């Protein structure tokens, strides 16, 4: 073998040994430094969704397996609360997220790129009174607790214009911090009256001796009252319904609150087994009825939703107690004051029953911040009352008396520095 041949072979052998040495060195380095993990973090797990309340106030609670990083904001068209989360797997019962109270629709899902979103669409404007991230008392996981309440369009727009992307707070369960926009002052607000014609649509209400249907009487009278109040030129006047449509009781309350009503007047015309009883009555809300007759009337009126074939909500007692407590003393005082004024004005133009100012637990009067009365114009079970309720002249006199009472109440409230 020549020298040249040996040299070429030696180079090939040396190259093999050199590459082997490099591979051994690389293997040793890999042993010395463990590989970096690129594993994706396990998604957050939403384990349950619960809500309780009605069309005036609601609490929504979403449970998670660990603490979520939360950002939330509001959107309009329709009015929505948007909650942004890290990548989340929603293992919640679809039956629990059906529409209820203030919430028309609930959506949730993955946005990609490690993010998820929960969207609550409201039936109308709302306020976020509180949104907290709290550690569960048993130590297992965390929850987002959201307190919502019905609000006016102006309040929602004010919150929308002032909002910044907000990070949910982490606080102890007994001291949850408040996040959100409270009531907004409005120096230009005019005294606002919402008139609620009782019943409507499939819920006809009471029926008179001669077939008069309550829902028609209340709408005709409410329209007359609206026109008289509007003609004064000092008030903003709205109606919960202007046609023959059904409204749930809590929707009537929500409408009054959305208009920031200074006064809600609910119009009714009942029947009673004693045909001789006649005359108008003015009711305010009370946890305890003033008399058995008032209690019986409240029980009938509070079943309006059931008469219309609507699902009756299994009200959470805690929420009910909260709502009763929220009927502020000032609001109740204003309601009583207007009722007293109204009885005085009606007495000069229409007949009243004995003890015409009464009280009971009417759901439609339970707005915590709207002074409210329910006016029973008369009894359709009495032939004379039924005839009066169908008389345009009588309706005009009665509506004028209520208009006069509103003027006195609005003036007194403005004089006290609390009116619009």
Secondary structure as the mmCIF struct_conf table of DSSP 4:
data_model
#
loop_
_struct_conf.conf_type_id
_struct_conf.id
_struct_conf.beg_label_comp_id
_struct_conf.beg_label_asym_id
_struct_conf.beg_label_seq_id
_struct_conf.end_label_comp_id
_struct_conf.end_label_asym_id
_struct_conf.end_label_seq_id
HELX_RH_AL_P HELX_RH_AL_P1 UNK A 3 UNK A 32
BEND BEND1 UNK A 33 UNK A 33
HELX_LH_PP_P HELX_LH_PP_P1 UNK A 34 UNK A 37
HELX_LH_PP_P HELX_LH_PP_P2 UNK A 39 UNK A 43
STRN STRN1 UNK A 44 UNK A 53
BEND BEND2 UNK A 55 UNK A 56
STRN STRN2 UNK A 57 UNK A 64
BEND BEND3 UNK A 65 UNK A 66
STRN STRN3 UNK A 71 UNK A 75
TURN_TY1_P TURN_TY1_P1 UNK A 76 UNK A 79
STRN STRN4 UNK A 80 UNK A 86
BEND BEND4 UNK A 87 UNK A 87
STRN STRN5 UNK A 88 UNK A 90
HELX_RH_3T_P HELX_RH_3T_P1 UNK A 94 UNK A 97
BEND BEND5 UNK A 98 UNK A 98
STRN STRN6 UNK A 100 UNK A 100
TURN_TY1_P TURN_TY1_P2 UNK A 101 UNK A 102
STRN STRN7 UNK A 103 UNK A 112
TURN_TY1_P TURN_TY1_P3 UNK A 113 UNK A 114
STRN STRN8 UNK A 115 UNK A 122
BEND BEND6 UNK A 123 UNK A 124
STRN STRN9 UNK A 126 UNK A 135
TURN_TY1_P TURN_TY1_P4 UNK A 137 UNK A 138
BEND BEND7 UNK A 139 UNK A 140
STRN STRN10 UNK A 142 UNK A 150
HELX_RH_AL_P HELX_RH_AL_P2 UNK A 153 UNK A 162
STRN STRN11 UNK A 166 UNK A 167
HELX_LH_PP_P HELX_LH_PP_P3 UNK A 168 UNK A 168
STRN STRN12 UNK A 169 UNK A 171
TURN_TY1_P TURN_TY1_P5 UNK A 173 UNK A 174
BEND BEND8 UNK A 175 UNK A 175
HELX_LH_PP_P HELX_LH_PP_P4 UNK A 176 UNK A 178
BEND BEND9 UNK A 180 UNK A 180
TURN_TY1_P TURN_TY1_P6 UNK A 187 UNK A 188
HELX_LH_PP_P HELX_LH_PP_P5 UNK A 189 UNK A 191
STRN STRN13 UNK A 192 UNK A 197
STRN STRN14 UNK A 200 UNK A 200
TURN_TY1_P TURN_TY1_P7 UNK A 201 UNK A 202
STRN STRN15 UNK A 203 UNK A 203
STRN STRN16 UNK A 207 UNK A 207
TURN_TY1_P TURN_TY1_P8 UNK A 209 UNK A 210
STRN STRN17 UNK A 213 UNK A 213
HELX_RH_AL_P HELX_RH_AL_P3 UNK A 214 UNK A 232
BEND BEND10 UNK A 233 UNK A 234
STRN STRN18 UNK A 236 UNK A 239
BEND BEND11 UNK A 240 UNK A 240
BEND BEND12 UNK A 242 UNK A 244
HELX_RH_AL_P HELX_RH_AL_P4 UNK A 249 UNK A 258
TURN_TY1_P TURN_TY1_P9 UNK A 259 UNK A 260
BEND BEND13 UNK A 262 UNK A 262
STRN STRN19 UNK A 263 UNK A 270
BEND BEND14 UNK A 273 UNK A 273
TURN_TY1_P TURN_TY1_P10 UNK A 275 UNK A 276
STRN STRN20 UNK A 280 UNK A 285
BEND BEND15 UNK A 287 UNK A 288
BEND BEND16 UNK A 290 UNK A 291
HELX_RH_AL_P HELX_RH_AL_P5 UNK A 292 UNK A 301
TURN_TY1_P TURN_TY1_P11 UNK A 302 UNK A 303
HELX_RH_AL_P HELX_RH_AL_P6 UNK A 304 UNK A 307
TURN_TY1_P TURN_TY1_P12 UNK A 308 UNK A 309
HELX_LH_PP_P HELX_LH_PP_P6 UNK A 310 UNK A 313
HELX_RH_AL_P HELX_RH_AL_P7 UNK A 317 UNK A 326
BEND BEND17 UNK A 327 UNK A 327
HELX_RH_AL_P HELX_RH_AL_P8 UNK A 329 UNK A 346
TURN_TY1_P TURN_TY1_P13 UNK A 347 UNK A 349
BEND BEND18 UNK A 350 UNK A 350
STRN STRN21 UNK A 352 UNK A 360
HELX_RH_3T_P HELX_RH_3T_P2 UNK A 363 UNK A 365
TURN_TY1_P TURN_TY1_P14 UNK A 368 UNK A 369
BEND BEND19 UNK A 370 UNK A 370
STRN STRN22 UNK A 372 UNK A 379
TURN_TY1_P TURN_TY1_P15 UNK A 380 UNK A 381
BEND BEND20 UNK A 382 UNK A 382
HELX_RH_AL_P HELX_RH_AL_P9 UNK A 383 UNK A 389
TURN_TY1_P TURN_TY1_P16 UNK A 390 UNK A 390
HELX_RH_AL_P HELX_RH_AL_P10 UNK A 392 UNK A 415
TURN_TY1_P TURN_TY1_P17 UNK A 416 UNK A 417
#
